[in-house]
Amino acid sequence: MGRTNPTYRDVLRALDNQWSDYRRGLRREDQQHFDQLFAYIRAHADASGYLNHTEPFYPALVSIDLEQEARLDELESRLAQLESETDSIDSGE
């Protein structure tokens, strides 16, 4: 027996196709950023598939948010480390 719903990865392919004209209309440097957003979505496709949400764009947006939150955390940690190193140098340690 077949599945009653398409897999989330099938839905992602369709979503990617729906946005292809928009992507083509972007400047080249923005196309790279757009592609990265879809990479974030694909990275969380397994979790999104478990959700089986009726609107596939919502888990896609949460996937993007998760990846960007992780990047922010990493950048904040790096910034704190650099500030700590700078403070150490400034205080003569």
FENCOR-V204834 format. One record per run of one state. SS is the DSSP state (H for helix, E for strand, C for the rest). FROM is the first residue (numbers start at 0). TO is the last residue. Records with the same first field share a line. If there is no record, write none. Layout:
# FENCOR-V204834
SS: FROM-TO ; FROM-TO
This chain:
# FENCOR-V204834
C: 0-6 ; 18-18 ; 25-26 ; 43-43 ; 51-54 ; 90-92
H: 7-17 ; 19-24 ; 27-42 ; 44-50 ; 55-89
